[in-house]
Amino acid sequence: HAVQLTTMHGANTSSLTPKYFILSGIPRLEDAHIWISLPFCFMYVVAVVGNCGLVYLISHEENLHRPMYYFLALLSFTDFSECTSFVPNMLCIFWFSLKEIDFNACLVQMFFIHMLTGMESGVLMLTALDHCVAICYPLHYSTILTNTAIIKVGLATFMRSVLFIIPFTFLIKCLPYCRGNLIQHTYCDHMSVAKLSCGNVKINAIYGLIAAILIGGFDMFCISLSYIMIIRAVLNLSSADARHKAFSTCISHICAIVITYVPAFFNFFTHRFGGSTIPHHIHIFIANLYVLLPPTLNPIVYGLKTKQIHEEVMKLFSREKGI
């Protein structure tokens, strides 16, 4: 831990801003980094292939040119971008001990990870609203969710994430750093960087909590409200077959919600209330799964549980086999 004990090696002493940080990887498990990297690498390959495949399929198959699949393509692009923003760098830490990251590059990585996490939550909320309109107002579905409306809500979700996360970078950039430059993490997380500062980081913690509530809390409220309306509408259907069909359209989305929010809430609460009861390396391991698990599992869930996508994949492979 010589790096941690040194006083800002490579730092600008006048502004107390380091030229670079050093990412430790997963602390206390340095000897197992190679073995830990293997499942993470496998998950990343699955995430890249699955999400890029879904985007390609939706863009090329006319049968999938509908609002639900547009939102799925947006979710897949977000997931691909999210895991790509940190996994290659993390694998370089595990495989080649390339732990140095430029200060500004660290800020950029932090911005994209948090922004894309908020974006993913927003897209799940939009998908819930799409299901709500499709089931509760089927006759007005095409007039409510036009291509123009989809573009507008997509841009609004993107801008919301950008505007909420930009202050993180300014708050981090303005802090003085005099507690070394070793980040006990595999990527530049907001509070992991802030803890290296000798300044007052209370506003960072408060703003992080506010942003999480305004983004995640608002999205969860909209998702819950949408499913309350969906359940009421489905229970009013007279046919059992119609009820089953309506519920089956939501299965993939419900799985995506569980995959995304359960690790997120677990990470959020253990980080703030776990204290010393949960070892730090467990926190870091959970933080990596929280960002990497949804991009890995979402394309698998949608590919297996969404009949239309499953059929189009089979058609695509049949055509390729014929060629």
N, C-alpha and C positions, 0 to 999 in steps of 0.2 A: 504493500500500500504506500510505496514511496511517493507516488504521484499525488496522493491525497494529502500527504504531510508537507509537501513543498508549497511555498507561497506563490501561487499564481505564476508558475513557470510559463513564459511566453505571453505574459499579460501586459496590457498597457497600464502602467502604474498610475498615470495621471487620471485616468477615468475609471480605474478598477474594472475594466472590461476585458475578459480574456480573449486572446486571439482564437483559441480553440478550446473545446471540451474533450474529455476522454470518457467514452462510454464503457462501463465495466462489463457489460453483458449481464449474466445472472449471477449476482454475488454469492460466494460460498460454494458455487457449483462450477467453478472455472475448469476443473479437471474433467468434468463431464460435458463440456460445451460441444464437443464433436458429436457425442451420442444424442444430446438434446437437439442439435441442429437437424438431425435426420427426419424426425416427424414434422418439424417446422418446414423443412424444405419440401417434403412430400405434400403437405397441406397447401403450400404456396403454388406448387405446380398444378394441383387440382383446382385451386382458386383461379389461376390464370387461364387454364384450358376451359374450365366450366363457364366462367363469366364471359370470356371472349367468344366462346362457342354460342352462348345464348344471345349475345349482341349480334353476332353474324346471322344466326338463324332468324331472329326477329326482323332484322333489316332486309333479309332476302326472301322471306316467305310471305306472300300477300295474305294468306289466311291468318297471319299473326299481326297484321296491321290494324290493331285495335287498341283503345286506351289502356286496358289492363296490361298488355304486353309492352306498350311503350313505357309504362312505369317500371315494368320488370327489366327492360333494357337499361333504363336509367339507374335502377338499383344495381344491376350487374356492372355497369361502367363505374359506378361509385365504389363498389366492393373491390374491383380490380385496382382502381387508383389508390384506394386506402391501403391495401396490403402491399402494393408496390412501393408506397412511400416510405416503408421501413424494413420490409423483410430482406431485400438484397443487402442493405447496409448491416442488418443484424447477422446475416450469414457470413459477411466479411469479418465481423467481429469474432464469430465462432470458429471460422476456418483459418483465417489468416492473421488474427489478432490486430486487424486494422481498426483501432479503437478511436483514433483522433477524428474529430468532426469540427469544421470551422464554425465559429460563433454564429455567423449569419446563416450558414447552411443548417445549423441546429434550429434556428428560429423558423426557417422555411419548412423544415420537416415537422416541427411542432405545429405550425399553422395548418399544414395539409392533413395531418393525422386527426386533429381535433375538428377541423372544418368538415372533413369527409365523414367523420363519425356523426356529426350533427346532420349532415346531408342524408346519410343512410336512414336515420330516424325520421327525417322529414318525408322521404320517399315511402317508407312503410306507412306513414300517416296518410299520404295521398292515395296509396293503394287501398287502404281501408275505406276511404271516402269513395273511391271508384266502386268497390264492392257494394257499398251502401246505396249508391245511386242505381247500380245495376239491379239490385234486388228490391229496393223500396220504390223506385221510380223507373221501371223498365221502359215505359212508353216514352219517357223524356230523356232517356240515356244518351241518345245520339245528338240531341240538341243541347244538352248540358255540357257533356264532355266532348267538345269539338277539338280539332287539332290546335286551334288558336288558344283555347282555354288550357289545354295540356301544356303548351309552351309557356304560357303565362304563369301557371302554378309551379311548373318546374323551375323557371327563372326566379320566382319569388322564394322558393325553398332554398335555392342556391345562394341568393343574395342574403337571406336571413342567416345562413350559416357563416358566410363571409363576414358580415357586419358584426356578428356576435363574437367571432374568434379573433378578428383583427386586434382588438384591445389587448388580448393575451400577449401578442408579440411586442406591443409598445410597453406594457407593464414589465415584461422580462428585460427588454432592452434598456430600460431606465434604471434598473437595479444595479447597485454596486456589488461586486463579487470579490470576497476576500476569504472564502472558506475552501480554497482549492478549486480545481476544475474537473474533479472526478464525479461523473454522474452515475449513480448506482442504478443503472437501467440499461435496456437494450436499445432504446430510442429516446429522443428528446421529448419527454413528457413535461407539461407545464409546471407542475408542483415539484417534480424531481429537479428541474433546473433552478426553480425559485429557492429551494432549500440551500443552495450554495451561496446565496446572497447574505451579506451581513446587514442588509437594510430591512425595513419593515415590509413583510410579505403578507400581512393580514388582508390588505386590499386584494391581493392575488387570490387568496383562499376564498374571500367573500364573493368576488366576481365569478370565480369558478363555480361556486355553488349556485349563484343566481343564474348563470348561463345554463347550467345543467337543468335547473328547474324550468326556466323559460323555454328551452328547446325540448328536452326529454319529457318534462312534466306536461307541457302543452300538447305534445304529440300523443302521449299516452292518454290524455283526456279526450282528444279527438278520436283516437282509435277505440277507446271504451264506449264513447257515445255512438260511434258508427255501429259497433257490434250490438249495442242495446237495441238500436233501431232495426238492425238486420234480424236479430232474434225475434223481435215482436212481429216483423213482417213475415218471417218464415213460419212462425207458429200459427199465423192467421191463414196460411194456405190449407186448403181442404185435402189435397192429395198428399199421401205419405211419400210417394215417389218424387213429387215436386219439392217437398221439404228436404228430402235427402239430396236431390240435385243441387238445391240452393246452398245447403251447408257444405257440400263437397267442393264447391268453387272457392270456399274460404280456407280449406284445410292447409294448402301450401302457405298462404299468408300467415295463418296462425302459427305454423311451425317456424316461419321466418321471424315472427315477433318474439317467440320463446327463445330462439337461437341468439337473437340480438340483445334483448333486454335482460334476460336472466344473468348472463356473464357481466353485462354492464352494471346492473344493480349490485351484483355480488362484489365486483371490483370497487364500486363506489363506496359501499358501506364498510367493507373490510379495510379499505384504505383509510377511512375516517374514524371508524369506531373499533377496528380490530386491535389497535394499539400494539402492545408488545406480545399479545397472545398468539399472533400469526407471524411467523418468521418473514423477514424482508424478502428472501428469495422466493417465497410462495407468492407474495404480493406481485413480484415482477413476472413470475410465471403466469399468474392469472391475468395480468395486464396484457401480456402477449396473446393469450388465448382470446381475451375479450375483443381484440382488434382483428385477429386472424380467423377465428372460428366462423363468424357469419359469412365472409367471402368464400370460405371453403364449402360450407354446407348448403348455403342458399341455392346455388345452381343444381346441386344434387336433389334437394327437396322439390324444387320447381320442375326439374326434369322428370322425376318419378311420379309426382303427385298431380301434375297438370296434364290432363289427357291430351289436349291440343298440342302441347309442346312435345310430349312423348310420341305422338303420331307423326309430327313433322320431322322429328329426329329419325324415326324409323324409315320414313320416306326418303330422307336425305341419304341415309346409309344404303338403302335399296338402290337409289340412282347411282351412287358411287360404285356399288358392287356391280351393277349392270354395265357401267362404263368400263 
